[in-house]
Amino acid sequence: MSLLPRLPRPRFDPLPSRTARALIEPRVDEALVPLGFERVAEMTWVESANAPIRKRFSMQNWKGAAIVPRWGVSLDYVPHVAGSQIDWHCTPKTACDDLFWDAMGLDLTGMHGRLYLEEAVPGVIARCLDEAKPFWEETARLDALPDAFRANEERRRAECRLGFANLSQPWLAWGFTHARLGDAAAGQPLLDLWIAREATTIASDLIAEIRRRFAQVAS
């Protein structure tokens, strides 16, 4: 359940998205910068002290004017498809969500005016950090990541969320994690699932490049 209904609802008074962002970002800065995060893009923060595992926190704009917090990890050794090429994401600014959780019950909105949003943000961010802490603890070690991927997928199924089959990047990251840990045999079926999902939308030369990078990480 969202925190927002606990606050008295003012009249319908939608804010421009840039105004909502300007109200949210400084409050997130206050909470995350002391923890070692840096803001690397609009509504996006990354902490890199434990690279190649980077913590990532963002506020996602969803349909219906919902602004949904997301916490995740970005893995330097995992590639991603960027248009017509394959790239690594091994810097704070290029970090992406290889494994993540969307806090749909902690969403914010700018549809009820400035005061409403200003009052809601601190409590939502505090709750997010409380809930993100165990996630980041469970994903802090490479050898713990396979279990973290499995637990994330099982939780998605239990809560009727979009699974890895709908998200793409987690399957790829899970397979590459096994390769990074020296167990390419465990990672190959996950890579095959990713390829089967993407084969109709990604050029064959890109799939070949993904296979090459998988072998590179496993070696």
JOURJO-V756052 format. One record per residue. N is the residue number from 1. RES is the residue in one letter. SS is DSSP state (H for helix, E for strand, C for the rest). PSI is psi in whole degrees, -180 to 180 (none if undefined). D_CENTER is the distance of its C-alpha to the mean C-alpha in Angstrom with 2 decimals. Layout:
<<N,RES,SS,PSI,D_CENTER> <N,RES,SS,PSI,D_CENTER>>
//
This chain:
<<1,M,C,137,20.75> <2,S,C,150,19.69> <3,L,C,-22,21.16> <4,L,H,-39,22.53> <5,P,H,-15,25.62> <6,R,H,-18,26.90> <7,L,C,148,27.68> <8,P,C,127,30.75> <9,R,C,121,29.84> <10,P,C,-176,31.62> <11,R,C,163,32.73> <12,F,C,118,30.56> <13,D,E,71,29.86> <14,P,C,139,26.87> <15,L,C,146,25.53> <16,P,C,148,24.65> <17,S,H,-36,20.94> <18,R,H,-33,21.77> <19,T,H,-43,23.61> <20,A,H,-43,20.84> <21,R,H,-41,18.49> <22,A,H,-27,21.38> <23,L,H,-34,21.73> <24,I,H,-46,18.16> <25,E,H,-44,17.21> <26,P,H,-34,20.20> <27,R,H,-36,19.57> <28,V,H,-40,16.03> <29,D,H,-47,17.67> <30,E,H,-35,20.29> <31,A,H,-36,18.03> <32,L,H,-35,15.66> <33,V,H,-42,18.05> <34,P,H,-18,20.45> <35,L,H,6,17.80> <36,G,C,4,17.50> <37,F,C,154,14.60> <38,E,E,144,15.47> <39,R,E,121,14.60> <40,V,E,-13,13.98> <41,A,E,177,13.82> <42,E,C,125,14.35> <43,M,C,31,12.27> <44,T,E,131,9.92> <45,W,E,144,10.67> <46,V,E,141,10.54> <47,E,E,126,12.82> <48,S,C,14,14.49> <49,A,C,-26,17.32> <50,N,C,25,16.37> <51,A,C,138,15.74> <52,P,C,7,15.32> <53,I,E,114,12.48> <54,R,E,133,10.66> <55,K,E,144,8.85> <56,R,E,136,6.40> <57,F,E,135,6.90> <58,S,E,164,7.34> <59,M,E,114,9.75> <60,Q,E,132,9.56> <61,N,E,115,13.11> <62,W,C,174,14.11> <63,K,H,155,17.64> <64,G,H,19,20.29> <65,A,H,17,19.28> <66,A,E,139,16.59> <67,I,E,106,14.07> <68,V,E,124,11.26> <69,P,E,144,9.32> <70,R,E,134,5.67> <71,W,E,146,5.21> <72,G,E,-171,3.96> <73,V,E,145,6.29> <74,S,E,133,7.63> <75,L,E,120,11.03> <76,D,C,-29,13.97> <77,Y,C,4,16.03> <78,V,C,133,13.93> <79,P,E,174,14.89> <80,H,E,159,13.62> <81,V,E,125,15.91> <82,A,E,90,16.61> <83,G,C,-114,19.42> <84,S,C,21,22.41> <85,Q,E,170,21.30> <86,I,E,129,19.09> <87,D,E,154,17.38> <88,W,E,160,15.91> <89,H,C,77,13.06> <90,C,C,28,14.78> <91,T,C,163,15.13> <92,P,C,-42,13.32> <93,K,C,-25,13.72> <94,T,C,-3,12.62> <95,A,C,143,9.48> <96,C,C,173,6.62> <97,D,C,99,3.56> <98,D,C,-32,6.46> <99,L,E,133,5.83> <100,F,E,171,3.92> <101,W,E,132,6.29> <102,D,E,124,7.55> <103,A,E,75,10.64> <104,M,E,-24,12.98> <105,G,E,-3,15.98> <106,L,E,29,15.24> <107,D,E,150,15.12> <108,L,E,169,17.24> <109,T,E,149,19.61> <110,G,C,15,22.03> <111,M,C,-8,24.55> <112,H,E,20,26.78> <113,G,C,170,27.55> <114,R,H,-51,27.00> <115,L,H,-44,28.45> <116,Y,H,-46,26.45> <117,L,H,-43,23.09> <118,E,H,-38,24.35> <119,E,H,-31,25.35> <120,A,H,-35,22.16> <121,V,H,-50,19.61> <122,P,H,-43,20.76> <123,G,H,-39,20.75> <124,V,H,-45,17.35> <125,I,H,-41,15.78> <126,A,H,-44,17.97> <127,R,H,-40,16.94> <128,C,H,-46,13.21> <129,L,H,-37,14.06> <130,D,H,-42,16.38> <131,E,H,-29,13.98> <132,A,H,-26,11.18> <133,K,H,-52,14.05> <134,P,H,-33,14.86> <135,F,H,-50,11.39> <136,W,H,-32,11.47> <137,E,H,-40,15.11> <138,E,H,-17,14.72> <139,T,C,17,12.49> <140,A,C,-17,14.74> <141,R,C,141,17.19> <142,L,H,-43,17.20> <143,D,H,-13,19.70> <144,A,H,-12,17.67> <145,L,H,-40,14.63> <146,P,H,-42,16.50> <147,D,H,-35,17.18> <148,A,H,-41,13.64> <149,F,H,-45,12.61> <150,R,H,-44,15.76> <151,A,H,-38,15.29> <152,N,H,-44,11.89> <153,E,H,-41,13.69> <154,E,H,-38,16.76> <155,R,H,-38,15.27> <156,R,H,-43,13.92> <157,R,H,-43,17.48> <158,A,H,-33,19.12> <159,E,C,12,17.50> <160,C,C,40,17.97> <161,R,C,169,14.36> <162,L,C,128,13.39> <163,G,C,-179,13.65> <164,F,H,-29,12.68> <165,A,H,-24,15.75> <166,N,H,-13,14.29> <167,L,H,-27,10.88> <168,S,C,-65,12.47> <169,Q,H,-40,10.09> <170,P,H,-39,9.71> <171,W,H,-46,13.51> <172,L,H,-45,14.08> <173,A,H,-39,12.14> <174,W,H,-46,13.99> <175,G,H,-44,17.19> <176,F,H,-30,16.91> <177,T,H,-43,16.31> <178,H,H,-41,19.58> <179,A,H,-43,21.20> <180,R,H,-33,20.28> <181,L,C,3,21.84> <182,G,C,15,24.93> <183,D,C,69,24.70> <184,A,H,-31,24.47> <185,A,H,-36,26.32> <186,A,H,-31,23.53> <187,G,H,-26,20.93> <188,Q,H,-45,23.18> <189,P,H,-34,22.98> <190,L,H,-40,19.17> <191,L,H,-41,19.66> <192,D,H,-38,22.45> <193,L,H,-44,20.40> <194,W,H,-45,17.93> <195,I,H,-42,21.07> <196,A,H,-37,22.78> <197,R,H,-38,20.04> <198,E,H,-7,19.86> <199,A,C,-30,23.56> <200,T,C,-10,24.73> <201,T,C,-11,22.45> <202,I,C,137,22.22> <203,A,C,149,25.41> <204,S,H,-31,27.06> <205,D,H,-30,27.15> <206,L,H,-38,23.36> <207,I,H,-40,23.25> <208,A,H,-38,26.00> <209,E,H,-38,24.08> <210,I,H,-44,21.09> <211,R,H,-41,23.77> <212,R,H,-42,25.33> <213,R,H,-32,22.25> <214,F,H,-47,21.68> <215,A,H,-37,25.31> <216,Q,H,-46,24.92> <217,V,H,-34,22.14> <218,A,H,-20,24.25> <219,S,C,none,27.42>>
//
